[in-house]
Amino acid sequence: MEFSQLFTHSAQQVLPLARTKGLVSFFDYRGSNIELATNADPIRAAMHRLMLTLTESIDQGFLTLTAEAVMLDADHCAVTVTAAGTGLFVTDQALEEVLKRHGAGGIGMTGLDDVHAQWREPLHTQPAIEVALSLHKARSEGLSFTWQAVLPARLINEPLPAQAHGATAWLVNAIPGGLDSVKYRLRRQGWHVTLLQSLQDAQALLDAGPPANRPLLLLVAESPQAMLADLERLTRLSPATWLVLAVDDHPVNQLVVRGLLELLGCEVDIAADGEQAIAFCRARAPDLVLMDVHMPGLNGLEATRQLRTLQRQGVVRPFPIVAATAMHSVQGRQECLAAGMDGYLEKPLELQALKNELHRVLPMQPLLPNGRPEP
């Protein structure tokens, strides 16, 4: 099983208890995609016990659950899982009971402001894996548990996630730190992240700035202050979720263009040639068609001409068509425009150029009740 999934599953089992106690919490995984080469159940149980110990030790406050994995060689990885919190803790006596209940008794917490304890325990795996555990309590202000082990594993060679290259994301949350894990993940993928405390703050930024400064991603944490009416008003001024039909006969190009468009917040359909593109548009007209030019069968120029005829006849509603082609020439651009296309993008596609073209041919529009732009 992939270690990041194992950690996520362990954290998700504990978070309902944290929410029940009113604790602010987040979890985050840092590291490569790693497949464990051992029985995952004892590892899941040990991580769950670590997180549960911390959660039961805090009455009010904030907790964070993090994991990091680093490959040591081709067959082993070092993992570190940390559960840390700050706030109002249970009494020292109650904390000793929690530790005893989860198998870490005898540390002696009573009357001590600073405690740093370390111990080891085996996991019931074949071969046996030894886990190093530590507890650190600092002046009743912070409490952390750390779990470290070397596990048999292999690296999963997967492509890196698509990069946002500075695209804007707004995170709205009334509680400081509540979306920190989301912020870190987005920044690692190249997003420019702005933190806001209320929908009213987001509304003020939208009112003050030009359309080009509006975010491509807006995340709002659920809270009593996040009123539905404010959120609906905000979405009417934010970018619509556009449906883009990407037409390309090459499977790799299809994957790339889908990833770029989804990174920009679009819903994506794929067609492998001009005939499929026309069939898609007749069944469900998109907001934009991104059209390759050179394809077997019906090419992009002829497919564009047929779509424009269907639009003039009222069979298909109007929408922009933009060329996406490796045909880098003035003549090629002129042929695309003459066929009825609205724009021209050169391959390999770049995120910023694609973003600019989307905003050029699909200006901000008010939304209908179903969330689609007005025609």
N, C-alpha and C positions, 0 to 999 in steps of 0.2 A: 504494500500500500504506500502511496506517496505520503511523505512525512508532513507536508503542509496540510494535506487533507485530514490527517490523523490529529494534528494539533487543533485545526479548526473545529473538528467534531468534538474534541474534548472541551474546548472553550465554550462552544454553543450549549453544551449540557449544563454548564455552570452559570451562564449569564441570566437565565430565568430567575435563579435564586438571588443574584445581585439586584435585578430589577425589583423583585419582591421586597427587598430591604431598602430600596430607594437609593442604591449605590450607582454612581456614574461610572461607566466602565467602557473599555474598548480592548480589542486584541489585534495583534499584528504579527505577521510572519515575515522574516527577512532571510533571504538565502536562495540557493538554487533549487530546482526541482529535483528531488531526491526520492528514489524508490527504496524502501526498506527491504532487506533480504533476511528478515527474521519474523517471528510471530509478533504481530502488531498488538494483540490484545493486552499483554502485560504492560506494554509501553503506554497504550491509551489509558489503562487503569492508573498507572503511576502518575501521569500528567494530570489526569482528572483529580486525583487525590491531592496533588499539590495545589491546584487552583481552588479546590473546595476548602482546603485548610485556610487559605487566605480569606476567601469570601466569608467564611464563618467567623473570622477573627475581627472583622470590621462591622461596626454598627452603623456608622455614617461616614461618607466620604467618597473617595475615588480609587478605583483599582484598574490596573493594566496587566494584561497577559500577553507576553511576547515570546517568540521562539526564533532561534537562528540555527542554521545548519551549514556546516563548512566541510567539504570533502577533504579528507586527509591523504587518501591515496585512491586508487581505482576501486577499492572494495570496502572502504570504511569512511564514515563521516562522524564529526563531532557535533553534537546538538546541545544547545543550552536553552532551557525553558525557564522563564522568570515570571513569577506572580508577585507584583508589588502594589502597595497601597498606602494611602495617607488619609488621615481623618480621625474619627473617634473610634478607638478600639475597645474591644471587650476588656474586662478586668484581667489582671495577670492570672488570677485563679481560673477564670473561664478560658483564657488562652491556653493554659496548661492542660485543661480538660480537652480542648479541641485538638491539641497536639497529640495527646495520649490516644484519643479516639482514632486518629489517623496514623498511628504507629510511630510517633516521634516523641514519646513521653520521656521524662527524666531530664529535660534540659534545665529546668529551674528558672522560671521567669520572675518570680515574686520579688518585689523590691528592687529590681535592677532596671536602670534607665537605658543602659546600652547592653545588648546581648548579641554576640556573634558566635553561632554554634555551627559545627560541621559534623557530618556523619556519613556513613556509606551503608548501602543496602543492596542485595542482589535482586535481579529480576529473574523470574522463573521462565527463562528461555533456554533453548539449546542451540549453541553453547551458552553458558551463563554470562550475563552482562551485569557489570557492577555499575551502580549509579552513585554519583557524589551529590550529596544534598547539603544545603547551607541555609541558615536562618539568620537574618540580620534585623534587629530592632534598634532604632535610633531615638533615644529620648522620648519615647512614646509618640513620636511624630511620623515615623515611617516604619513600615514592616515589609520585608521581602523574603521570598522563598526562591531558591535557585536549584535547578535540577540539571545535572550534566552527565552525559554518557557518550561513549564511543560505540556506534552501532554499525553492523554490517549493512552496506547499502551500495547503490550504484547511481551514478549521475544520469538523469534523463536529459538527453540532448534535444531540446526543443528551441524553436526560434524565440528570440527576445520579443517581449510585447511591443506593439506599435507605440511609437513616441508621438506625443502631442505637439512638440516643438513650440512651446510657448502659448498654446491655446488657453483661453481664459475659463476658469472654473470658479464658481461662487459656492461656498459652503455656509449655510445659515443654521445657527444653533445658539439658543439662549444660554446654554451651559458651557462655560469655558472648558476646552479640552475634550468635549464630547465627541468631536469628529476628527480628533488628531490622527487616528490610524488611517482614516480616509485621506486626510491631507498629505500624510507621508507617502502613501501609495501613489497618489496623483502626481506629486512632485517628482517621485522617482521615474514616472513615465513622461515627464516633460511638461506637465500642466503648470500654468501660472495660477496659483490658488489665492483667492481673497476670502478671508474669514469675516463673516457678518453675524451680528447678534440677533437680528430680527428681520422679518419680512419688510418692515417699514424702512430699515436701512437699505435693503436691496432696492426697494421701490425708489428711494431718493437717488440712488446711483443711476438707475435706469432713466429717471426723469432728467437728470443733469447731464448725462453723457450722450454722445452721438450713437446711432445704431451700430456703428462698427465696433464700439466698445462693449456691446452686450455679450454676456457669457455664452459659450457654446455648451456648458454644462452647469446646471443648477441643482444642488442637493439641499433639501430642507429637512432637518431633524424634527420628528413629531414632538410637539410640546403643547401645553395649554395656551401658550402665546401665539402659536402658529395657526391663525384662524383661516378657515377654508376660503372665506371671501377674499382675504388678502392674497392667498396663494393663487386663486383664480384670476384676480386682477393682474398679478405679476406674470402669469403665463401668457396673458394676452399681449404683453409687451416683449416677451422673450422670444427667441427664435422658435419657429414651428418645427415639429418633427417631420422633415420632408421625406417623401417616398421617392427614391432614386432607382431607376432601372439602369443597371450597368450592362452594356452589351459588349462581349469580348469572347472570342473563340478559344483563347488559351487558358487552361485551368489555373496556372500560376498567376496570371494577370487577374483572373477572377478573384482569387484569394486576396491579392494585394489591394485591389480597388474596393473590395468589400470591407477590409480592415480600415482603410483610410476613411471611407464614408461613414462607417459606424463610429469611428473615433470622433468624427465631426457631428455625431448625434443623429445621423440619418437612418431611416429604415431602408433596407436594400433588397432588391430583387435582381437576379442574374439571368441574362439570356445569352445563348452561345452563338447566335447568328441573327441576321436581319429578319428572317421569317418568325423565329421565336419572339423577337422584340415586338413585332407587329401584333402577334397573338396576345402577348402580355398586355400591351397597351389597349387593345380592344376589350380585354376582360377586366382590366383594372388600370385606369389611366394614372401614370405616375405624376409627380410634381416636376420631374426632370428626367431626361434620358441622357446618359453618358455613353456616347456611341463610338465604338471602334470603326475604323474605315475599311481596312483590308481584312475580309473574312471570307471563308469559302461559302459557296451558295450565294445568297442575297447579301451583297456588301453593305457597308454603312451608308454610302451615298444614296444608293437606290432605296434602302429601307427608309431613309429620311424623306425622300421624295414621296414615297407611298404614304407615310404617316402624315405629311402635310396635306396630301389629297384627302385623306380620311378626315382630317380636321376641318378642311374647307367644306366638306360635305356634311359636317355635323355628326359624324359617326363616332369620333373620338374628340374629347375636349382638348383645348389648346394647352400646350406645355412647352418649355424650352428644350432644345436638343443641342448638346455640346459635344464636339468631337474630342476624342481622346486617342491620339494616334502617334506613331513613331515617324510619320511622314513630315519631316522638318523642311519645309520649303514654302516660299511665297505662293507658288502655284497650288500646292496642296491646300493651303489655307483658303485660297480663293475658290477652289473646287468645293470645299466644305460649305462655305458661305453661300455659294451659288445653288447648292442642293437644298438650302433652307435651314442650315444650322445657325444657331445663335452665338456660338463661341467655339474656341479652339484651344485645346490643351495638348502639350507635347509630352510624350512618354520618354523616360519614366516619370510618372506623376509625382509631384511634390505636394505635401500636405498644405502648405501655405497658399500655393497657387490654386489648388482645388478649393480651399476655403474661400479665397477671394472671388473665384468664378461663381461659386454657389451664391454668395451674397450679391454679386452683380446681377445675375439673371433671376434670382429668387429673392427680391426685396422683402423686408419685414412686412407681414400682412396680419390683420386681425384674424382671430380664429373663430371658426364656427363652433357651436356647442359640442360637436363630436371631436373637436381637437384639430380638424383639418383647416388649412388656410382658406379664406374666402376666394371664390373663383374670380 
